[in-house]
C-alpha cells in the first residue's frame, strides 16, 4: 500500500474516531442512568398499547413520565425532564415517537405502537318469526354493536343465508368485523311459519359504551345507552341570565373561549346546552307531530349531542339564526373556536354525511387536538371516523 492511500485512510478515520469517542463519553462519561417502572433501560424504550376510546397522546406521555427516573452524575434530574415532541394530534392506530429531555438535549425516546386486538361486541334479539316464502335478511335484525376504534362497524354486519321455503326452526349466524380483522359472531333462531307474518324491519345501532370519550360520535345510528347522563355538569357563563350546563372539561374550555370573545367585544348567548333524555324525547316528538321530516334537524332521544353534555347552540341574541356564520359572532367563532376544542358539528355542504341540515349555531366540544385536525382537514366528525 503506498503512502498516499495510507494517509487518505488515516484522514478519513480521524472524524469517525472523534464521533465514536464523543458518543462514548456522552453515554458513559456523563453517567446517565434511565429507569422505567423500576427497571434500568437504554435511551430508547418500545411498548405496545391497546387502543381504547378517548385515548390521547398527552395521557400516554404523562403515564410514561410518571414511571420514569433519570439520573445524571448520581443526581436525580427526573423533575427537569420534559416532552420535546409536539403531541397535539388525535390518536389513531400506528406508531408514535415521544422524545424527552432538558431544553434541546434528548435523554430518552419512547416509541409506542397503538394496536387494536379486541373483538367488537354484538348483542340484540336472538329469536325471530318469519313467514314462509318471504326473505329474512340482515335488515330484519334488531342489533346493537360496539367497537372501541371502528365506528363504521354497522356496515360490516352480515347474516348467513336463511331458507324460508319451508316451515320450521332455522339457525343463522350474524357476523361483524372491525378494520383490524377482529371478528365476533352471534347465533340467532328464526321460526318460519306457514301463515301470514310480518317480517318486521329491524334496527341496527352502534351503542356508545365509553361515554367518557369526549370525541364520541353521536348521530342517528350511533347512540347513548338508555338512561345514561353525565355526572360532572357545571353551569357556564354567557351574556344572558339563563342557566346552561356542560360537562366539566367542556365547561372549562368554554369559559376560556367566552373570556376571549368578551375581550374582543363579541356578544355571545347560549340558547341551548345539556338536555335530559326525557326533554329530548319531548322535544323531538313535538317537532315530529307537525313535521314528518323533523329528523333532519332534531335528534331522536339518545342520539342528541345535547344529551352528551358537550354541545351548545349559540346566538348573538336569544334566537337561532341561519346567518350566524356571517355575523360578527360567527366570524369570530370560525377563526377561534377550534383553538379551544370546539367545532361546527353540522357544517354546510356535508348534510348527506352528518344526516342533519346545516346548523351554524351548533357547536360541539371534541378537545383541542381533534378540533385542530378537523379544522385543518375540513372534515366532519363522521368523515374523521370513516377515514382514519
N, C-alpha and C positions, 0 to 999 in steps of 0.2 A: 504493500500500500504506500503510495507516495505521500510526501509531507503535506501537499495542498489538500488532498482528500482528508487526511487526518485532522488538519486544522479546521476544515469545514465541520467535521463531525463534532469536534470539541466546542466550536462556537454555537452549533445548534443545540448541543446538550446542556450548555450553561443555563439558558432560560428555563428548561424543563426541570433542572436541578433546583433552581430557586423556587419554582412553583411548588414542587413536591415538598421542599423544606418549609415553605410558608403554610401549606395545608397541615403539615405535621405539627408545627408549633401552635397553630390555631386550635387543633383538636387536643393536643396533649400538653403543650406549654401553658395554655390558658386554664387547663384543668376544668373544663366544663363538664358537669355531670347532669344527666337528664333522667328523671324518673316519671313514670306514668302508672297510676294505680299501684304504686309501691314497688314497681319493678323497674330496674335500670333499662333504658332503651338508647338506641343510637339517635342521630339527629334527624331521623325520619321514621315515622310510625304509620302503619297502614291498618285500616279497620273497615269491616263491613257492617252496615247498619240497615236494619229492615225499615222500609218506608212505613210511616203512619200518617194519617190525616192530620193536618195542622203543623207538620214538621217545618221548622225554619232553620236556616243556616246559623243564625246567631245562637240559637239554642244548642246546636251541635258544638259550636265553638266554645260556648260557656261551659258545657259539660266536660269537654276536654281540658280546658284551663283549670277547672275545679279539682282535677285529679293529677295535675302536672306539678312537678317540682324541679326547679333549675337552680343549680349552684355553680358558682364560678370562683375559683381560687378559695374554696371552702366557705364562701359567703352565699347565703340564700338570696337569690335575686328574682324569685318567682313573682313577687308583687310588682316588679317592674316590667315583666313580660306582657306584651300586648299583641293583639292580632294586627298583622301588617297587610292582610289581604282584604280587598273590598268584597263584602259578602251581601251586598244589597240586591239580591235576586231571589226569585221563588225557587223552591226545591222541586226537582224532578229526579227521575231515576238516572244514575250515572255517577261519575267520579268528580269529586270536589277536592281542591287542594287549599289548605289553610297554612299560612306561614306566620310564625310567632317570633318575636324578638324584642329588641330595645332600639328605638329610633329606626335606623335602616339596617341594623345588623341582625340577621336572622340566626336563631339558635336551634329551632326545631320546625320540622314540616310535618303536618298531619294530613294524610291522604285518606279520604273516606269514599267508599263505594256504597251508594244507596241502591238497594235492591228490593224487589217485591217477590217474595216466595210464598205469600199467604194466599190460599184459595179464596175466591169470592164466596159470599153467603147467598143462599137461595132458600126462600120459605114461601109458604102460601097454602092454598087449598089443594088437598091431595085426592079428594073424591069428587067425581063429576057424573052427570047424567047427560046422555046424548040420544038423539033419535036415529033409528036405523036408516041408513042410506044418506044421512047428512054428514058432511065432513066435520071432523073435530080437529082443530089446528091450534097452534100456539096462541092465536088471537083469543081463544076461549079460556085461556089460563088466567087464574087470579093469583098473582105472584108479587112478592117484594124481593128485591135483590140488593146486595151491598158489596162494595169493594173499597178499600182504603185509597187506592190510586186511580183506578179506571172508572171514570164517570160515564163512559159510553157502554156500560155493561148491558143495558137493555137491548142493544142491537145484536147481541150475541146469543140471545135466547133461542134454543131450538127444541123441537119435540119430535120424538120418533113417530113413524107412521102409525096411525090408529085405524084399524079396519072396522068400519061401521056398517059393513054389508050384512052382517048377521048379528042378531041379538046375543047378549051375553056380557061377561065381565072382561074388559080388555086392560092390559097393562101398558103404560107409557113411561118413557124416560125423558125428563126435562134436563137440558144441559145449559150451562153458561161457562164462559171462559174469559179471563182478562187478557190484556195485551202482553203480559209476561208469560202467558201459556198456562197459568194456573186454572184448573177446571173444577167445577162442582156439578153434581147431579142430584136429582130428586125423582123418586118413583111416584107415579100417580096411577089412579084406578078410574076407569071410565065404564059406567054401566050403560050399555047400549040397549035401548028399549024399543019394542015393536009397537010404538004408539006415538002420538004427537007430543013432542017435547021441544021446547025452545033451547037450542044450543046457544046459550047466552054469551054475549060478548064479554070477555074478561077485561081485566085491567092489570097492567104490569107497571110497577112503580119502583124507583130507586129510593130506598128508605135510608135517609142520612142518620147513621147511628152515632157518629162522633160530632156531637153538637158543640163541642168546644172549639172546633176548627173555624177560625174567623174568615177563611176563604171559601167556606162551604157553599156549594151550588144548590140553589133552590129555584125551581120552575115548575110547570105543570106536571112533569114526570119525575122530579126529584123533590121529595117531601120530608117533613119533620115527623118524628114519632108522635103518635097521638098523645095529647096531654102534656107534652114537654113545654116548659117555659124557662127562660134564663133566670138565674138566681143572683145575678150581680148588677141589676139595673140601677142606674144613677140618674138623677134629674140633671138636665143640661140647661145652659143659658142660651137665650136668643132675645130678639128685640121685643117680642110681645110678652104678655103676662101669663100665657097658658103654660101648663105643666107638660113637659115631654121627657121621655126616658130613653136611655141607651145602655147597652152593656158596658162594663167598666172601661175596657181598652178603647172601645169606640167613643165613649163619652169623653175620655181624656184627650183623644185625638181631635174630637170635635171642639173642645174648649180651646185648644191651640189654634185650630183653624178660625174659630169665631173671633178670638182675640186679634189675630192677624187681619181679619176682614174689618173689624171695628177700627183698627189702627189706620186702615186705608179709607175709612169713611164709608164703608159698604153697609147698607141696610140688609139684615138677614132675619127672616121669620121662619120658624118651623111650623108647618101646617099639620104634619103627621109624623109619628115616630113609632115606638113599640105598640103593638096591638096584641091582645089576648086571642086565643083560638076562638073563643065564643064571639068576640067582637068581629073578628074577620069573617066568621060564618054568617053573622047577621048582616054585615056589610055586603058580602058577595051575593047573598040571597036577595037582598033589597035591590041590587042592580039587575040581577037575573030576572026578577019579576017584571021589569019594564023593558029589558033589552036582552034578547036571546044571544047577542054577541058580547055579553058582559065579560066573558073570559079573556077577551083580547086586551082588556085594560084593568081588570080586577082579578086578583088571585083567589083561587079556591082555598078554603082553610087548610092549613098545614103546608101550603106552598108559597105563602107570602113572606117576603123578606122582613116585613114589619114584625111578624111573629118571632123572627130570629133575633130581634133587638139590635140590628146592625144597619138599619135603613132610615132615611129621613126624606120627607117631601118638603121642599124649600120654596120660598116665595119672597118677593120684595114687598108684599103686603099680606093680607090674610087669605088670599085665594091662590089656586094653582093656575099657572099661565103657560100657554103653548109658546109664547115668545120669550120665555125665561132666558134661553141661551143667548139671545141678542140684547138682553137687558144688562145694566151695569153689574148686577149681581151675577148673572150667568157668565158674563165675560171674565169676571174675577175668578169665579169657580173653575172655569175652563183652564185658566192659567195656573191656579194654585191648589185646587182640591187634591190632586194626586200626590202632591208633596206631603200631604198629611194622611194619606192612605185611603182617600175617597175617590170613587169613580161614578160616572153617569152609568147606571146599570142597564138602561134600555135605550141605547144610542140610536140616532137616526140612520136609516139605511140598513139596519140589522134586525128588522122586525120579524122576518122569517126565521131568523136564528134564535132570538130570545123568546119568540112567540107572544110578544106584547107590543103594543103600539109604542111609538117614540114618546118617552116621558123625560123631558129635560129637567124636570123638578126632582126626579127620584135619584137620590144618591145612596150608594152602598159603601160601607167600610169593609175593606179587604186587607188592610195593612199596607205599610209603605212599600215593601219590596214588590208585591204583586201589582199594586196600583201604578208604580213607576213602569213596570213591564207592560201592562195593558195600555197605558198611555203612549208609550213609545212605539208599540207594535200596532196600535189602533185596533185592539181586539176586544170583543165582548167576553164575559166570563165563560159562556158556552164554548166559544172558539178556543179559548185557552185550554180548557179541559179536553177538548176534542183533538187539539193539535200536538199536545205535549207527548 
